[in-house]
Amino acid sequence: MILHYSRNPNPRLAVAVARHLGSAVIFVPASPFAPGQAETYRRLNPSLSIPILEEEKGTLWEADAIACRLSRLSKTDFWRIDDEGEPDMIRWLSWGKANFVMACDQVHFEYGTKQRYGMGAVDMTKVEEGLALFHRSAPILDAHLTSRSFLLDSGLSYADFRMASFLPFNDVAGLPLSAYPALQDWYHRLDSLPSWHDPFEGLDAPALPKAMLAAERLQSQS
């Protein structure tokens, strides 16, 4: 199996899953939008997005689907398949992508992605919308995590990885995690896992283009 990846949030998520599970994959850095690369990757994923998991029988794209596939191949319960665990995990995947993850994504897109790839000026209206959604969703997570170490009562699962998928980029996004202590403690527990803290250790993983750090942004505004 080949996992095509980059350091961007969703490919990073897939690499972290593969490293956490010890999956037997070959890691190949990918840049589908680089000059001359589109046709190579279009046959693997018509949308040209990564990550892509390439197997003899075909390809699978989207980080959640890849996580499901790798977890099942690993014979672990990282992706829950039991009657109690799977609905609870999917509840957090669904809620997160429409709420907390979306909020993190929206703010990071303006401060990170757009600036890295020359996609225009920061839209402060979008930033404020993302921050408002963050402050609506973070208290829900904070309350839930006050009495447990991870999202599911049964322990670490893919739901934790997905919920945190944009937080490794918070040095750029500058979301106020410290305002939510249980949420921040949960992320510190997750970040103590080597597979999450640095999933690219030992891999050929080209650095992302630079974006202004949140601390630098605050300094420039003062």
N, C-alpha and C positions, 0 to 999 in steps of 0.2 A: 504494500500500500504506500502511496505517496500523499503527503499532506502539503499542499501549496499554501504558503502563508506569507504574511508580512508582520510588522510590528504594530499595525493599526488595531483598534479595539477588538473587532470580531475575529480576525485571524489570530490575535494574541490569545483570545479565549480558547480557540480550538487547540492551539499549541499547548496551553496550560492543561487542558483536559488530557491530551495525549501524554504529556510528561507525567501528570498525576497518576494516570492509569498504567504507565509503562508500556504504552501501545507500541506494537511492532510496525512503526511507520518510518518512511524515509522523509525527512523534512527538506522541502525545496522552497527557497525564497522565490516569491513571484511578484510581478509588477505588470498586470494585464494592460494598464493604460500607458505603459512606456512605448515609445516609438517602435513600430514593427512587431509588437507583442499581441495585439488584439486577436488576430486570427488563430494564433496558437492556443489562446485561452478560450476563445469562443466555442471551440469544439468540446471543451471541458465544462463550461458554464456559459450559456448564451447571454447572461446578464453581465459577464466579465468580472463578477465580484469574487472575492476570496474571503474565507478559506474554501478550498476544494479538496475533497478526499477522493483520490483516484485509485480504483481497484481494477482487477482484471475484468470484472463483470460490468464496469461502468463507473460513473462518477456520482458523487453526492456533494451537494453544496448547502450552505447555511450552517452556521456554527451549532445551532441546537440539534439539527439532524445528525451532524457529525458526532456530537457528544453522545447522542443516543446510540449510534452505531458502535462507536469505540467502547462505550460502557458495556454493551451487550457482548461484544467480542471478548472483553476482559473477564466476563463472568462475575462482575462485581455488582453491587447495588448502588453505585454512584448515580446512575440514572435509575431511580426506583421503578420496580416492575410489580411490586406486591400490591394487593388490593387497597391497603391503607395508605402506603407511602406515595404511590404514583399520583393519585388525585391531588394530594396535598402539595407535592412538588410542582405539578402542572398549575395549580392555583397560583403559586408564587411566580412561576415563569410568565404566566399570562398577565397577572396584576403588575409585575415588575416592568414588563415591556411597554405597558400602557401608562405607567406612572413613574416610579423611581428611575428605572433605566432610561425611559424617554426623557425625563428631566435632565439627567446627567448627559445624555447624548446631545440634547438641544444646546446646552451651555457649551459643552466641549466642541461641538461643530462650529460654533461661532468663534470661539477663542483659539481652538486648536486646528481642526481640519481646514477651515477656510483660509487660515493664515499660512498653514504649511504648504498648501497647494495653490495659492494665489487665486482664490475663488471670490475675492471681493472683501469689502470692509465689514467689520463686525456690525451686525444688526442688533442694536441694543434693545429693541422691542422684543426680538426673539430671546435674547439673554434674560430679560425680565420675565417673560412668559415661562422660560425654563426654570428660573429661580422660584417663581411662584408655585410651579408644580412640584419642585423639590421640597419646598416648605409645607406643602400639603401631604406629600407622601412620606417624607422622612419621619415625621412623628409616629406614623402608623408602624413603620419598621422599628423605630426606637422602642415603642411600647411592647411590641412583640418580642424583641430581642432582650428585653430586661430580664426575662425569666428563663432564657435558654441560650445556649452557645451558638447555635446555628438556626437556620430558618425552620428546619424540620425537627420535631422532638426526637427523632431517631438519629440525628447527627448530620454531619457534613453530607451534602448532596450537590448535584449539578445546579440546583436552584441557587445556592450560595455563589457559585462561580458566575452564573448569568447575572444575578442581581448586582454583583460587584464589577461587571465587565468594563465600566468606564472609570472606575476609581483609581486604577494605576496611572491615569492621566490627570489626576486632580491637581498636580503641580501647575498645570496650565489652566484648567477650568476654574479652580479656586472655589469649589463648593464648600460651604461652611459645615463640614462634618463635625467639628468640635462642639457645635451647638446641640448635638444629639449623642450623648455619652455612650449609650448602649450600642448604637449603630457604629460609632467609632471603634469601640472595643471589639465588636464583631469583625470589623474589617482588619483590625490588628491581628486577630486570631487567624484570619484567612491569609494575611500577608506573611505570617510566620511559616507558611508552607513553602518549601523551596520551589515547588512546581508552579506556584502562583507568584511568588516574589520575583523570580527571574526565570520564566519558562524558556528563555532563549540561551541559557547558559550552555556554552559549547557549540552553539549553532551559528551558521552563517546567517546573520540577521542584520541587513543594512539598516542603519539608523534612519529614523524619520527626519524630514526637514524640520528645521528649528521653528518653534513658536514661542512667543513671549511668555515667560512664567508669570503666574498670578502675582507673586511678590514683586516682580519687576514692573508689572502693570500698575499695582498700587503705588509703587514708588514714583512712577512717571506721572501719576495723577495728583500727587501731593505737592 
